[in-house]
Amino acid sequence: MTKGAEELAVLTAVLAVEVETAAGARVVVPTVVVAVVR
């Protein structure tokens, strides 16, 4: 991933955590983290 793509993924994850419920966030965050690590 490029630097810009990583930053976008982080911002998306933060937004998802704020918008989703705690249960939803537990699904979204690991998915984004795995995508960034790859």
PDB file of N, CA, C and O in Angstrom:
ATOM      1  N   MET A   1       0.838  -1.197   0.000  1.00  0.00           N
ATOM      2  CA  MET A   1       0.000   0.000   0.000  1.00  0.00           C
ATOM      3  C   MET A   1       0.873   1.247   0.000  1.00  0.00           C
ATOM      4  O   MET A   1       1.951   1.268   0.593  1.00  0.00           O
ATOM      5  N   THR A   2       0.394   2.273  -0.668  1.00  0.00           N
ATOM      6  CA  THR A   2       1.129   3.528  -0.654  1.00  0.00           C
ATOM      7  C   THR A   2       0.841   4.269   0.645  1.00  0.00           C
ATOM      8  O   THR A   2      -0.092   3.932   1.374  1.00  0.00           O
ATOM      9  N   LYS A   3       1.659   5.289   0.923  1.00  0.00           N
ATOM     10  CA  LYS A   3       1.472   6.071   2.145  1.00  0.00           C
ATOM     11  C   LYS A   3       0.076   6.683   2.177  1.00  0.00           C
ATOM     12  O   LYS A   3      -0.601   6.645   3.204  1.00  0.00           O
ATOM     13  N   GLY A   4      -0.350   7.244   1.053  1.00  0.00           N
ATOM     14  CA  GLY A   4      -1.671   7.862   0.986  1.00  0.00           C
ATOM     15  C   GLY A   4      -2.778   6.864   1.256  1.00  0.00           C
ATOM     16  O   GLY A   4      -3.747   7.177   1.947  1.00  0.00           O
ATOM     17  N   ALA A   5      -2.639   5.654   0.712  1.00  0.00           N
ATOM     18  CA  ALA A   5      -3.661   4.625   0.899  1.00  0.00           C
ATOM     19  C   ALA A   5      -3.729   4.198   2.360  1.00  0.00           C
ATOM     20  O   ALA A   5      -4.813   3.949   2.889  1.00  0.00           O
ATOM     21  N   GLU A   6      -2.577   4.114   3.009  1.00  0.00           N
ATOM     22  CA  GLU A   6      -2.555   3.746   4.430  1.00  0.00           C
ATOM     23  C   GLU A   6      -3.255   4.814   5.269  1.00  0.00           C
ATOM     24  O   GLU A   6      -4.038   4.498   6.165  1.00  0.00           O
ATOM     25  N   GLU A   7      -2.964   6.082   4.970  1.00  0.00           N
ATOM     26  CA  GLU A   7      -3.594   7.169   5.716  1.00  0.00           C
ATOM     27  C   GLU A   7      -5.104   7.154   5.507  1.00  0.00           C
ATOM     28  O   GLU A   7      -5.873   7.379   6.442  1.00  0.00           O
ATOM     29  N   LEU A   8      -5.524   6.885   4.265  1.00  0.00           N
ATOM     30  CA  LEU A   8      -6.953   6.818   3.964  1.00  0.00           C
ATOM     31  C   LEU A   8      -7.609   5.677   4.733  1.00  0.00           C
ATOM     32  O   LEU A   8      -8.717   5.824   5.248  1.00  0.00           O
ATOM     33  N   ALA A   9      -6.922   4.546   4.809  1.00  0.00           N
ATOM     34  CA  ALA A   9      -7.454   3.388   5.531  1.00  0.00           C
ATOM     35  C   ALA A   9      -7.613   3.706   7.017  1.00  0.00           C
ATOM     36  O   ALA A   9      -8.599   3.319   7.644  1.00  0.00           O
ATOM     37  N   VAL A  10      -6.631   4.413   7.569  1.00  0.00           N
ATOM     38  CA  VAL A  10      -6.697   4.784   8.987  1.00  0.00           C
ATOM     39  C   VAL A  10      -7.857   5.741   9.237  1.00  0.00           C
ATOM     40  O   VAL A  10      -8.615   5.573  10.192  1.00  0.00           O
ATOM     41  N   LEU A  11      -7.990   6.743   8.374  1.00  0.00           N
ATOM     42  CA  LEU A  11      -9.085   7.698   8.529  1.00  0.00           C
ATOM     43  C   LEU A  11     -10.433   7.010   8.398  1.00  0.00           C
ATOM     44  O   LEU A  11     -11.374   7.320   9.128  1.00  0.00           O
ATOM     45  N   THR A  12     -10.519   6.074   7.462  1.00  0.00           N
ATOM     46  CA  THR A  12     -11.761   5.323   7.267  1.00  0.00           C
ATOM     47  C   THR A  12     -12.080   4.502   8.508  1.00  0.00           C
ATOM     48  O   THR A  12     -13.232   4.428   8.934  1.00  0.00           O
ATOM     49  N   ALA A  13     -11.050   3.886   9.086  1.00  0.00           N
ATOM     50  CA  ALA A  13     -11.241   3.075  10.293  1.00  0.00           C
ATOM     51  C   ALA A  13     -11.728   3.942  11.454  1.00  0.00           C
ATOM     52  O   ALA A  13     -12.636   3.554  12.190  1.00  0.00           O
ATOM     53  N   VAL A  14     -11.124   5.103  11.610  1.00  0.00           N
ATOM     54  CA  VAL A  14     -11.525   6.014  12.691  1.00  0.00           C
ATOM     55  C   VAL A  14     -12.977   6.441  12.511  1.00  0.00           C
ATOM     56  O   VAL A  14     -13.759   6.446  13.462  1.00  0.00           O
ATOM     57  N   LEU A  15     -13.326   6.799  11.272  1.00  0.00           N
ATOM     58  CA  LEU A  15     -14.702   7.212  10.989  1.00  0.00           C
ATOM     59  C   LEU A  15     -15.670   6.070  11.262  1.00  0.00           C
ATOM     60  O   LEU A  15     -16.738   6.278  11.837  1.00  0.00           O
ATOM     61  N   ALA A  16     -15.297   4.869  10.849  1.00  0.00           N
ATOM     62  CA  ALA A  16     -16.154   3.699  11.056  1.00  0.00           C
ATOM     63  C   ALA A  16     -16.385   3.453  12.543  1.00  0.00           C
ATOM     64  O   ALA A  16     -17.499   3.138  12.961  1.00  0.00           O
ATOM     65  N   VAL A  17     -15.330   3.597  13.337  1.00  0.00           N
ATOM     66  CA  VAL A  17     -15.449   3.385  14.786  1.00  0.00           C
ATOM     67  C   VAL A  17     -16.408   4.406  15.396  1.00  0.00           C
ATOM     68  O   VAL A  17     -17.207   4.074  16.272  1.00  0.00           O
ATOM     69  N   GLU A  18     -16.323   5.648  14.925  1.00  0.00           N
ATOM     70  CA  GLU A  18     -17.183   6.695  15.476  1.00  0.00           C
ATOM     71  C   GLU A  18     -18.641   6.484  15.073  1.00  0.00           C
ATOM     72  O   GLU A  18     -19.551   6.754  15.856  1.00  0.00           O
ATOM     73  N   VAL A  19     -18.856   6.004  13.858  1.00  0.00           N
ATOM     74  CA  VAL A  19     -20.217   5.875  13.330  1.00  0.00           C
ATOM     75  C   VAL A  19     -20.876   4.564  13.738  1.00  0.00           C
ATOM     76  O   VAL A  19     -22.052   4.540  14.101  1.00  0.00           O
ATOM     77  N   GLU A  20     -20.121   3.486  13.679  1.00  0.00           N
ATOM     78  CA  GLU A  20     -20.696   2.162  13.965  1.00  0.00           C
ATOM     79  C   GLU A  20     -20.925   1.956  15.457  1.00  0.00           C
ATOM     80  O   GLU A  20     -20.394   2.697  16.285  1.00  0.00           O
ATOM     81  N   THR A  21     -21.715   0.951  15.789  1.00  0.00           N
ATOM     82  CA  THR A  21     -21.864   0.546  17.184  1.00  0.00           C
ATOM     83  C   THR A  21     -20.597  -0.188  17.604  1.00  0.00           C
ATOM     84  O   THR A  21     -19.753  -0.499  16.764  1.00  0.00           O
ATOM     85  N   ALA A  22     -20.460  -0.465  18.893  1.00  0.00           N
ATOM     86  CA  ALA A  22     -19.276  -1.177  19.374  1.00  0.00           C
ATOM     87  C   ALA A  22     -19.162  -2.536  18.695  1.00  0.00           C
ATOM     88  O   ALA A  22     -18.062  -2.969  18.352  1.00  0.00           O
ATOM     89  N   ALA A  23     -20.286  -3.205  18.500  1.00  0.00           N
ATOM     90  CA  ALA A  23     -20.273  -4.514  17.849  1.00  0.00           C
ATOM     91  C   ALA A  23     -19.810  -4.383  16.402  1.00  0.00           C
ATOM     92  O   ALA A  23     -19.014  -5.192  15.925  1.00  0.00           O
ATOM     93  N   GLY A  24     -20.309  -3.364  15.705  1.00  0.00           N
ATOM     94  CA  GLY A  24     -19.914  -3.138  14.319  1.00  0.00           C
ATOM     95  C   GLY A  24     -18.437  -2.798  14.222  1.00  0.00           C
ATOM     96  O   GLY A  24     -17.750  -3.268  13.315  1.00  0.00           O
ATOM     97  N   ALA A  25     -17.941  -1.984  15.150  1.00  0.00           N
ATOM     98  CA  ALA A  25     -16.542  -1.565  15.127  1.00  0.00           C
ATOM     99  C   ALA A  25     -15.603  -2.754  15.289  1.00  0.00           C
ATOM    100  O   ALA A  25     -14.524  -2.783  14.697  1.00  0.00           O
ATOM    101  N   ARG A  26     -16.011  -3.728  16.084  1.00  0.00           N
ATOM    102  CA  ARG A  26     -15.158  -4.901  16.304  1.00  0.00           C
ATOM    103  C   ARG A  26     -14.976  -5.685  15.011  1.00  0.00           C
ATOM    104  O   ARG A  26     -13.999  -6.417  14.855  1.00  0.00           O
ATOM    105  N   VAL A  27     -15.911  -5.533  14.090  1.00  0.00           N
ATOM    106  CA  VAL A  27     -15.792  -6.207  12.793  1.00  0.00           C
ATOM    107  C   VAL A  27     -14.988  -5.352  11.822  1.00  0.00           C
ATOM    108  O   VAL A  27     -14.132  -5.865  11.102  1.00  0.00           O
ATOM    109  N   VAL A  28     -15.259  -4.060  11.802  1.00  0.00           N
ATOM    110  CA  VAL A  28     -14.635  -3.147  10.840  1.00  0.00           C
ATOM    111  C   VAL A  28     -13.144  -2.981  11.093  1.00  0.00           C
ATOM    112  O   VAL A  28     -12.344  -3.095  10.165  1.00  0.00           O
ATOM    113  N   VAL A  29     -12.763  -2.715  12.335  1.00  0.00           N
ATOM    114  CA  VAL A  29     -11.363  -2.412  12.641  1.00  0.00           C
ATOM    115  C   VAL A  29     -10.400  -3.543  12.273  1.00  0.00           C
ATOM    116  O   VAL A  29      -9.408  -3.282  11.592  1.00  0.00           O
ATOM    117  N   PRO A  30     -10.649  -4.788  12.694  1.00  0.00           N
ATOM    118  CA  PRO A  30      -9.718  -5.863  12.315  1.00  0.00           C
ATOM    119  C   PRO A  30      -9.606  -6.018  10.805  1.00  0.00           C
ATOM    120  O   PRO A  30      -8.527  -6.315  10.293  1.00  0.00           O
ATOM    121  N   THR A  31     -10.712  -5.818  10.084  1.00  0.00           N
ATOM    122  CA  THR A  31     -10.701  -5.931   8.624  1.00  0.00           C
ATOM    123  C   THR A  31      -9.765  -4.893   8.023  1.00  0.00           C
ATOM    124  O   THR A  31      -8.971  -5.210   7.137  1.00  0.00           O
ATOM    125  N   VAL A  32      -9.853  -3.662   8.495  1.00  0.00           N
ATOM    126  CA  VAL A  32      -9.005  -2.585   7.974  1.00  0.00           C
ATOM    127  C   VAL A  32      -7.550  -2.830   8.347  1.00  0.00           C
ATOM    128  O   VAL A  32      -6.655  -2.632   7.525  1.00  0.00           O
ATOM    129  N   VAL A  33      -7.311  -3.257   9.576  1.00  0.00           N
ATOM    130  CA  VAL A  33      -5.938  -3.512  10.030  1.00  0.00           C
ATOM    131  C   VAL A  33      -5.283  -4.588   9.172  1.00  0.00           C
ATOM    132  O   VAL A  33      -4.130  -4.449   8.762  1.00  0.00           O
ATOM    133  N   VAL A  34      -6.018  -5.653   8.906  1.00  0.00           N
ATOM    134  CA  VAL A  34      -5.486  -6.734   8.064  1.00  0.00           C
ATOM    135  C   VAL A  34      -5.179  -6.210   6.672  1.00  0.00           C
ATOM    136  O   VAL A  34      -4.154  -6.562   6.088  1.00  0.00           O
ATOM    137  N   ALA A  35      -6.059  -5.372   6.133  1.00  0.00           N
ATOM    138  CA  ALA A  35      -5.852  -4.818   4.796  1.00  0.00           C
ATOM    139  C   ALA A  35      -4.587  -3.957   4.757  1.00  0.00           C
ATOM    140  O   ALA A  35      -3.835  -3.997   3.783  1.00  0.00           O
ATOM    141  N   VAL A  36      -4.357  -3.180   5.815  1.00  0.00           N
ATOM    142  CA  VAL A  36      -3.177  -2.303   5.859  1.00  0.00           C
ATOM    143  C   VAL A  36      -1.899  -3.129   6.000  1.00  0.00           C
ATOM    144  O   VAL A  36      -0.893  -2.841   5.351  1.00  0.00           O
ATOM    145  N   VAL A  37      -1.944  -4.148   6.844  1.00  0.00           N
ATOM    146  CA  VAL A  37      -0.753  -4.973   7.084  1.00  0.00           C
ATOM    147  C   VAL A  37      -0.321  -5.686   5.810  1.00  0.00           C
ATOM    148  O   VAL A  37       0.874  -5.808   5.544  1.00  0.00           O
ATOM    149  N   ARG A  38      -1.274  -6.153   5.027  1.00  0.00           N
ATOM    150  CA  ARG A  38      -0.957  -6.829   3.773  1.00  0.00           C
ATOM    151  C   ARG A  38      -0.309  -5.857   2.812  1.00  0.00           C
ATOM    152  O   ARG A  38       0.035  -6.233   1.692  1.00  0.00           O
TER     153      ARG A  38
END
